[in-house]
């Protein structure tokens, strides 16, 4: 069935009470149909697994363009589940988006270009997907009063870097890379639509995620798979940059919690207070695999490399959420997953032209 054309001159205005702003509301996914954008990616696919496991009567529609990082192997085990539907499409396609919105009661928006290194090489696609794509979704939300909530998944990187202290949700956004700049634009656009149109939007800003199904050009999976192959591990600068590592399962639990108890119009930091230097993460990876630390190779630093991300998460914890996965245990489980699922990552590293072309272009001169 062809997508129904929208008439931009006829916008159904939602009642002011639709937003529920400044009110604590109990919501549930049970019995709802949920749109997950970018559900074939790393966090999106883990979230789909989480929802299907914990909600027996929830239907998920996964809208994903299947760019280089979108991988249906991530959802191979749920492909036959009658509660799951995959639609290959672009969030920038307003007709496809509008048709799907007529079928759902909730949206969790993961879809984005996310790799900082790629954004440095080509920022344009990040702006088109992360900002304009979010705009298309928000316009569809504005025209669809039956959608009860919209979770916009932002990132801790929108705050920029700080040497001391922690970022709270009210701190100004000061992004440093084209990626984080595009995410900050989408973040503020979502907030503006919530304020201007009274839409039921909640923003979450997770810290660095790690876990199963992460595309192997990202830091942890790249280093794990390279170590398994006996290849050198290209570590930026002196490896002293600090990240707060959040296991993807904790992130999924937090998003579910925000759907249930988050206040419309608010933003929530999601972190685990696992601040670890990159060099120490690299050492733990080689130790887990019984490899030599000589594999670690220091390379020239990335442009505009943020030194430290750190989140104040009291706002979410006061509502009752807290992380459950300790970093050492989570990293060990993640390393073990890649070791046991070579079929998954080797297919990408050896057969994907996208992976090879990026890796060669980005790392060939970093010696």
N, C-alpha and C positions, 0 to 999 in steps of 0.2 A: 504494500500500500504506500503510495507516494505521500511524503510529509505534507501536512496541511499548511498552506501559505498563511502567514500572519498578516493582519492589517495593522500597521504601526499606528494608524490613526485611532484605533479602538483599543484602548488599554483599560482592562478591568481594574478599577481602583479598589484595593483591599481596605477593609475597615481598619481604623486606627488600632484596634485591639489585636490585630493579626500578629503584630510584632511581639507582644508580651514583654516589651522592654522593661528592664528593672524589676522583673518578677521572677522568682524561683519557680520553675515549673517541672513537674515530673512527666517525662515523656518515655515512650518505649518504642522499640523497633518491631515488637511482636505484632504480627498481622499486617505490617506495612509493606509497601513496595518502595525500595530504596534505589536511587541512582548513585552509582559510584563512578566518578570520572577517573580515567587513568588507572582502572582496576587491574590491568595486566602488568603494571609496573611493580616495583619492589614493595613499597608500603601499601599500595592499593590492593595487591594480591593477598598480602598477609591480612589486611583488614577484611577482605571477602571471606577468607578462611575462618577468621574469628567470628564473623556474623553468622555464617552458616552453621558453625559449631554450637553457638550459644542461643540462637533463635530458630526454633523449628518451623515457625509459620511466617517467616520473613522472606520476601522475594527480592532478589538483587538483579538489577540491570547494570551491566558493566559496559560503559562507553569508552572505547580506547582506539586511538588512531593506529596503534601498533607501529610506532616509530622504533628506532634501534633498541631502546630500552624496554619496550613493551613486548612481553614474551608469554604466549599462551601456555608454554610449558609450566609456568608458575601456577597455573590453575588446571593442570592436566587431570588431577584427581577429582575435580568437581564439575568437569565438563558435562557429565551426564545427569547432574542433579536437577530435578524439575524446578527447583527454587532459583536456579541461576540461568541468566540469559546474557549472552555476549552480543554486542553490536559494534561492528567496526565502523568508527566514524570520528569526526573531528569536532572538538568543542567549539571551533570557530564557525561551524556550519549551523546557522540559526534555524534552518528548517528541521534538520535532524534533532537538534536540541529541543525545539519547541514541541515536536511530536512526543518525545520521551517524557518531557515534563508533565504532559497531560495524564501520564500513567503512574506517576509516583507521588508519594507523600513526604519524602525526605531526600536530601541530596548531600553527599559527602564528596567534596571537590579536591581530589588529589592531582588531577592532570596538570602537568607542567614540564617544561624543560628544566633540568635541575643541576646539571654538572657545571660547577664554576669554571673548570678548565675549558670546557666547550664554549661557555659564554664569552670567555676572553678571546677566543678565536673567531666567533661569529655571534654577535649579540642580537642581531635582528630577529632570528627565530624565537629567541627567548621573549622578546617584547610582544611578538605576535601571539604566541601561545599563552604566556603567563598573564599578560595584561588584556589583550584584545579577547582572547578566549574566555577569560573570566568575565569580561564585559558582556559577551554573548549569553553566558549562563545567567548573569544577574538580570539582564533584560527579560529572559524567559521566566525567571522567578517573579519579576514584576508583573507579568501578564498571567500568572498562574496562581490564583489565590488558594488552590487546594494543596499546594506544597506547604507543609507545616514547619519545616526547618531546613536550613542550608548551612552546612559546616564548611567554612573556608579554611583549608589547610595551608597555613603560611609556614614560616621557618624562623628559627632564632637568628639567622643571618641578617634579617632585616634591621637588627639593632646595630650592626657593625661590631667592632672589636672594643674591648676594654681591658686594661691591665689589672684593675682591682675592682672588687665589688661585683654586684649582680644586676642585670637588667630586669626591671619590673615592667608590667604591661603599659604603664603610663609614660615610660621613657620615650623620648623622640627616636624615630627610626633614622638610621644613618648608614645605609648600605654601602659596601665597598666594591662590589663586583657587578658586572652587568646582570648576572643571575640574581643576586640579592636585590639589586635595584628593580628588576622586573617583578620580583615577589613582593617588594615593598609597595610598588604601584598597585598590584592586584589587592594586596592587603587593605590599603587605604580606600581603594575603589569599593571593595565589599563593605567597609565601614560606612562610607558615604551613602551607599544605597540603603543601608539599614536605617540611617538617620533621616535621609530625605524622603524615602518612600515607606518607612515603617515596616521593612521586611524582616522576616525571622532569621537573621544571620548571626552566627557566632563564629569568631575567628580563633583558631588554635595556632600556637607557634612552638612546634617541637624542636628539641635540640637534635644533634646528629644521631640518626638511626643506624642500627646495625642488626644483622640477622640473616636468615635464609632468603634466597631469591634476589639478593642485591646484585645489580649489574656489575660484572667483574672489572670495570675500569675505575670504580670507586675505591677509596683507600683500603679498607679492610679486605674486601674480596679480592682486590688486585694483589695485595701482599700475600694473602693465604694461597691463592692459586699459583702465583709466581713461585712461592716457596715450595709448593708441592711439585712444581716442574723443575726446581733447582735453578731458577732464574734470579737475577739480582732484583732487589726491591728499591725502586727509586724514591728516596725520601727527600722532601723539599728542605732546603736550607740546612739548619742544624737539628731539625726535628723537634724544636722546642715549642712549636705552636700547640695550644691546648684546646681540647674539645670536651664538651660534656656529652658522654655517650649514653644513649637511651635505647634499650632493646626494643625492637619493632613490636613485640608482643605487648610491652608496657604502653607503647604509643597507641596501639589499637584499643587497649583497655581504657586509656585516658579519653580517646575520642568517643567511645561508647558512653563513658561516664558524663562527658560534656553534653552529649545528646540528651541524656536522662535529666541532668541537673543544671546545666549551664544556663546562664541568663542571656537572653537575646540582646544583641548590641555590644556584648562584651568580648574582650580578647583574653585568652588563657595561655600562659606559658606552660609547656610540658617538658620537664627535664628530670633527670635522676640524680643530679649532683655527683656524677662520676667524671670529674675533671681529670683527664690523663693527657700527658704530653704524647705527641705522635711518635717520638722515638721509643717511648715506653710501650706503646701499643705494638710497634714493630717487633720489639724484643720479646714481648709476650707471645706473639704469633709464631716466631721461629722456635721459641722454647716449647710451645705446645706441640709443634710438629717434629721436635728433635733435630732441628736444622741449625747450621752454624750462623752466628751473628754476622759473619763475614759477608753474608748475602745482602746485608743492608748497605746501600750505596747512596751517599749524599749527593744531591743534584742541585743546580741553581734554583732558587726559590721562585714560586709562582708570583706573578704580578699582583700587587695589592693584597697580599696574603694576610688575612686577619690573624692577629696573634692569639686571641683568646675569646671564646664565647662562654658566657656563664649566665644562667637564668635564675631569677627569684621566682619560685613556684608556689609561694605561700597562698596565693589567691585560689589556686585549684585544690591545694591540700586542705584548706579550710572547709571546702565543700565535702571533703572525705576521700579524695583520691590520693594514692601514693604508689610509687613504683614497687615492683616485686622482684625484679631480676637484678642480682648483684653483677657488677661488670665482669669480674673474673670468671664466674660461672657462665654468664651469657656469652662471653668471648670464646670460652672453651667449647661451648655447644655450637657456636657459629663455625669455628674452625673445623670441628668434627663434621658438621653438615656439609661443608664444601669438600672435605676429604671423602665423604661417603657418596657424594652426588657429582662425581666427575663427569658423568654423562650430560649434566645440565650445563656446567660452565665451559667444558671443553668444546662443545658445539658452538658456543659463542666465540671463544677465543681463536678457534681454528677455522671456522667457516664464515664468520660474520665480516663482511667487507667494511662495515661501519666501524667495528671495533678495531680492525687492523689499520684502517686509514687514519683514524684518530690517534691511535697509540704511536704509530710511526711519525705522524706529523708533529705530535706534541712532545715526544720524548727523544726523538732521534738526535737532537742537538744538545740535550741535557747530559753533559758528560763531566 
